Amino acid sequence: MAKGLSPLLLGKRGVTLLRGRRDGLEVTFAGRDLGEAFEELEARLAGQPSFYRGAFAVANLGATVPSSEELSRLRDLLTGAGVTLRAISGFGESLESLARAEGLEFENAALPLSDSARSLVADFAGARNDIAQRRKRGEASVRRAKIEPAGRGAPAPLRLVEPVAGTLYHTTTLRGGQTLQQNGNIVVVGDVNPGAELIAAGDILVFGRLGGIAHAGAQGDENARILALNLAATQLRIATYIAADEEAKARPAPQPEAALVREGRIVILTVDRLNRLEQSGSCRRERA
């Protein structure tokens, strides 16, 4: 297999990916019907019958647990192109058990969370009380911050931000019940419907409507941010901070917004305003 293999997108909906890894290939199935995904994979492999020959592959199944027949079909598709299925990647004991039973390695894709990040009870109770008080005062459930620039002057100098482990690039809408986890950033090109969940150690960016649950900085990074073209999440979490809106509704004219932690709570700013504040030095972002 050629080194530095560029990502190859399978299908118009961009759900199944065949991409190069340092130790072989990775085939990713992001919560869609395996029958359809296998057809796309077969077409891609048939289009370049000798390109992948001799490679080893990891099948990233996420939370999907295939039947023995489906796993056998996947093996046959890869074997026909000269590719050996080496391992299964995903999360869940059922998937790990299946991998072991089939003589395959298992790579746990679940994002390890800190103990404080796992705890929802204390901070969620506080968030509910805060939301109730805001509604009594006629305010928005999730505060839109009013932060004034710190004066007109020279723009803040650019700083090098050390990248996190990696970025998961997902190019389709997430339906309710689907979950994406990444030890790094998550970028979704599409909508995140209510009931869907995003969990990232770094930032979360949604080029569409974020109507589900988003947890950025899941390993404790309070500088992580959540950005969306239409930010209408039912629950936002950054590190151990939480903000929820049980009555989230789409606004008549949504605009790109960012959620971040400031002064001990999650606030929301329009992206234009956030950029102006950062240029003025009023809303600086630094990573440890």
C-alpha positions as CSV (number, residue, x, y, z in Angstrom):
1,M,0.0,0.0,0.0
2,A,1.3,3.4,-0.9
3,K,2.4,5.6,2.1
4,G,0.5,8.8,2.8
5,L,-2.7,7.4,1.3
6,S,-5.3,10.3,1.0
7,P,-8.8,9.7,2.5
8,L,-11.2,8.2,0.0
9,L,-14.9,9.0,0.4
10,L,-17.3,6.3,-0.3
11,G,-20.8,7.2,-1.4
12,K,-22.6,10.4,-2.1
13,R,-23.7,10.7,1.5
14,G,-20.2,10.4,2.7
15,V,-20.7,7.9,5.5
16,T,-18.3,5.1,4.8
17,L,-14.7,6.0,4.7
18,L,-11.7,4.0,3.5
19,R,-8.6,5.8,4.7
20,G,-4.9,5.1,5.2
21,R,-3.3,4.4,8.6
22,R,0.3,4.0,9.4
23,D,-0.4,0.3,10.0
24,G,-2.8,-0.3,7.2
25,L,-6.3,0.7,6.2
26,E,-9.3,1.8,8.3
27,V,-12.8,1.3,7.1
28,T,-15.4,3.4,9.0
29,F,-19.1,2.7,9.3
30,A,-20.7,5.7,11.0
31,G,-24.1,4.4,12.1
32,R,-25.6,3.5,8.8
33,D,-27.1,0.3,7.4
34,L,-24.3,-2.2,6.9
35,G,-25.8,-3.7,3.8
36,E,-25.7,-0.3,2.0
37,A,-22.2,0.4,3.4
38,F,-20.9,-3.0,2.2
39,E,-22.2,-2.2,-1.3
40,E,-20.3,1.1,-1.4
41,L,-17.2,-0.6,-0.1
42,E,-17.4,-3.3,-2.7
43,A,-17.7,-0.7,-5.5
44,R,-14.7,1.3,-4.2
45,L,-12.5,-1.8,-3.9
46,A,-13.6,-3.0,-7.4
47,G,-12.7,0.4,-8.8
48,Q,-9.0,-0.1,-7.8
49,P,-8.6,-3.9,-7.7
50,S,-4.9,-4.0,-7.0
51,F,-4.4,-0.7,-5.1
52,Y,-5.0,-2.1,-1.6
53,R,-3.6,-5.6,-2.2
54,G,-1.5,-6.9,0.6
55,A,-2.8,-4.4,3.2
56,F,-4.2,-5.1,6.6
57,A,-7.5,-3.4,7.7
58,V,-9.3,-2.3,10.8
59,A,-13.1,-2.0,10.7
60,N,-14.3,0.9,12.8
61,L,-17.9,0.0,13.7
62,G,-18.6,2.5,16.5
63,A,-21.5,1.2,18.5
64,T,-22.8,-1.1,15.7
65,V,-22.5,-4.9,16.5
66,P,-22.7,-6.8,13.2
67,S,-24.0,-10.4,13.0
68,S,-21.6,-13.2,12.2
69,E,-23.0,-13.3,8.7
70,E,-22.3,-9.5,8.2
71,L,-18.8,-9.9,9.6
72,S,-18.2,-12.8,7.3
73,R,-19.4,-10.7,4.3
74,L,-17.0,-7.9,5.3
75,R,-14.1,-10.4,5.5
76,D,-15.0,-11.8,2.0
77,L,-15.2,-8.3,0.5
78,L,-11.8,-7.4,1.8
79,T,-10.2,-10.7,1.0
80,G,-11.4,-10.4,-2.6
81,A,-9.3,-7.2,-2.9
82,G,-6.3,-8.8,-1.2
83,V,-6.9,-7.1,2.1
84,T,-6.8,-8.9,5.4
85,L,-9.1,-7.9,8.2
86,R,-6.9,-7.5,11.3
87,A,-9.1,-5.9,13.9
88,I,-12.4,-4.3,14.9
89,S,-12.6,-0.9,16.4
90,G,-15.5,0.5,18.4
91,F,-17.0,0.5,21.9
92,G,-19.0,-2.0,23.8
93,E,-18.5,-5.4,25.4
94,S,-20.6,-7.1,22.8
95,L,-18.4,-5.8,20.0
96,E,-15.2,-6.8,21.9
97,S,-16.6,-10.3,22.5
98,L,-17.5,-10.7,18.8
99,A,-13.9,-9.7,17.8
100,R,-12.4,-12.2,20.2
101,A,-14.7,-15.0,19.0
102,E,-13.8,-14.3,15.4
103,G,-10.0,-14.3,16.2
104,L,-9.7,-10.6,15.6
105,E,-8.0,-7.9,17.6
106,F,-10.2,-5.3,19.3
107,E,-9.4,-1.5,19.5
108,N,-11.4,0.3,22.0
109,A,-12.6,3.6,20.5
110,A,-14.5,4.8,23.6
111,L,-13.3,8.1,24.9
112,P,-11.8,7.7,28.4
113,L,-13.5,10.3,30.7
114,S,-12.2,11.6,34.0
115,D,-14.2,10.8,37.1
116,S,-15.3,14.4,37.3
117,A,-16.4,14.5,33.7
118,R,-18.4,11.3,34.3
119,S,-20.5,12.8,37.1
120,L,-23.7,14.5,35.9
121,V,-25.7,14.6,39.1
122,A,-24.3,17.6,41.0
123,D,-23.7,20.0,38.1
124,F,-26.9,19.0,36.3
125,A,-28.9,19.8,39.4
126,G,-27.3,23.2,39.7
127,A,-27.9,23.8,36.0
128,R,-31.6,23.1,36.3
129,N,-31.9,25.5,39.2
130,D,-30.0,28.2,37.3
131,I,-32.3,27.6,34.2
132,A,-35.4,27.9,36.4
133,Q,-34.2,31.2,37.9
134,R,-33.4,32.6,34.4
135,R,-36.9,31.7,33.1
136,K,-38.5,33.5,36.1
137,R,-36.6,36.6,35.2
138,G,-37.6,36.2,31.5
139,E,-34.1,35.5,30.4
140,A,-32.8,32.9,28.0
141,S,-32.1,29.4,29.5
142,V,-28.5,29.6,28.3
143,R,-27.0,33.0,28.8
144,R,-25.9,35.0,25.8
145,A,-22.9,36.8,27.3
146,K,-22.5,40.6,27.1
147,I,-18.8,41.1,27.1
148,E,-17.4,44.5,26.0
149,P,-14.1,44.9,24.2
150,A,-11.2,46.0,26.4
151,G,-10.6,49.1,24.4
152,R,-9.4,49.8,20.9
153,G,-5.8,49.0,20.4
154,A,-3.4,46.7,18.5
155,P,-4.9,43.2,17.8
156,A,-3.9,40.5,20.2
157,P,-0.8,38.7,18.9
158,L,-1.3,35.3,17.4
159,R,-0.3,32.3,19.6
160,L,0.5,28.8,18.7
161,V,-2.2,26.4,19.9
162,E,-0.9,22.9,20.4
163,P,-3.2,20.5,18.5
164,V,-5.1,17.7,20.3
165,A,-4.9,14.1,19.3
166,G,-6.9,14.3,16.1
167,T,-10.1,15.4,14.4
168,L,-13.1,13.2,13.4
169,Y,-14.6,14.6,10.2
170,H,-18.2,13.4,9.8
171,T,-20.1,14.4,6.7
172,T,-23.7,13.5,7.2
173,T,-26.6,14.3,9.6
174,L,-26.7,12.4,12.9
175,R,-30.0,10.9,13.8
176,G,-31.4,10.5,17.3
177,G,-29.7,7.7,19.2
178,Q,-26.4,8.1,17.3
179,T,-23.2,9.0,19.1
180,L,-19.8,10.2,18.0
181,Q,-16.8,10.1,20.4
182,Q,-13.3,11.3,19.6
183,N,-10.1,11.8,21.6
184,G,-9.6,15.1,19.8
185,N,-12.0,17.4,17.9
186,I,-15.2,16.6,16.1
187,V,-16.4,18.3,12.9
188,V,-19.9,17.5,11.6
189,V,-21.0,18.7,8.2
190,G,-24.7,18.3,8.6
191,D,-27.3,18.5,11.4
192,V,-27.1,16.8,14.8
193,N,-30.7,15.9,15.5
194,P,-32.3,15.8,19.0
195,G,-31.3,12.6,20.7
196,A,-27.9,12.4,19.0
197,E,-24.7,13.0,21.1
198,L,-21.2,14.3,20.4
199,I,-18.4,13.8,22.9
200,A,-14.9,15.2,22.2
201,A,-11.8,15.8,24.3
202,G,-11.3,18.9,22.2
203,D,-13.6,21.2,20.3
204,I,-16.9,20.5,18.5
205,L,-17.9,22.2,15.3
206,V,-21.2,21.6,13.5
207,F,-21.8,23.0,10.1
208,G,-25.5,22.7,10.4
209,R,-28.1,22.7,13.3
210,L,-26.9,21.3,16.6
211,G,-30.1,20.1,18.2
212,G,-28.8,17.2,20.3
213,I,-26.2,16.9,23.1
214,A,-22.7,18.2,22.8
215,H,-19.8,17.6,25.3
216,A,-16.5,19.3,24.5
217,G,-13.4,19.2,26.6
218,A,-14.7,15.8,28.0
219,Q,-11.3,15.1,29.6
220,G,-11.4,18.4,31.6
221,D,-10.3,21.0,29.1
222,E,-12.2,24.2,30.1
223,N,-10.8,26.0,27.0
224,A,-12.7,23.7,24.6
225,R,-15.5,25.3,22.6
226,I,-18.7,24.2,20.8
227,L,-19.5,26.1,17.6
228,A,-22.5,25.6,15.3
229,L,-24.3,27.4,12.4
230,N,-27.5,27.0,14.4
231,L,-26.8,26.3,18.1
232,A,-30.0,24.9,19.5
233,A,-28.7,22.1,21.7
234,T,-30.8,20.4,24.3
235,Q,-27.7,20.1,26.5
236,L,-24.2,21.7,26.3
237,R,-21.2,20.5,28.4
238,I,-17.7,21.8,28.4
239,A,-15.4,20.0,30.8
240,T,-17.5,19.7,34.0
241,Y,-19.8,22.7,33.2
242,I,-23.3,22.0,32.0
243,A,-26.1,24.1,30.4
244,A,-29.4,22.6,29.3
245,D,-32.6,23.8,27.7
246,E,-35.5,21.5,27.9
247,E,-37.5,23.8,25.6
248,A,-34.9,24.5,22.9
249,K,-36.5,25.9,19.8
250,A,-35.2,26.9,16.4
251,R,-35.0,30.7,16.1
252,P,-36.4,32.5,13.1
253,A,-33.0,33.7,11.9
254,P,-30.2,31.5,13.4
255,Q,-26.6,32.7,13.2
256,P,-23.3,31.0,13.9
257,E,-22.6,30.9,17.6
258,A,-20.0,29.6,20.0
259,A,-20.4,28.2,23.5
260,L,-17.5,28.6,25.9
261,V,-16.7,28.7,29.6
262,R,-16.4,32.2,31.1
263,E,-16.5,33.2,34.7
264,G,-17.4,29.8,35.9
265,R,-20.3,29.0,33.5
266,I,-21.1,28.2,29.9
267,V,-22.0,31.3,27.8
268,I,-22.9,31.7,24.2
269,L,-21.6,34.4,21.8
270,T,-22.2,35.0,18.1
271,V,-19.0,34.0,16.2
272,D,-18.7,37.5,14.8
273,R,-18.7,38.9,18.3
274,L,-16.3,36.3,19.6
275,N,-13.9,37.1,16.8
276,R,-14.0,40.8,17.7
277,L,-13.5,40.2,21.4
278,E,-10.5,37.9,20.7
279,Q,-9.0,40.5,18.4
280,S,-9.3,43.1,21.2
281,G,-7.9,40.7,23.7
282,S,-11.1,40.5,25.9
283,C,-11.7,36.8,25.3
284,R,-8.4,35.2,25.0
285,R,-8.0,31.5,24.6
286,E,-5.0,29.6,26.0
287,R,-4.3,25.9,26.3
288,A,-2.1,24.5,29.0
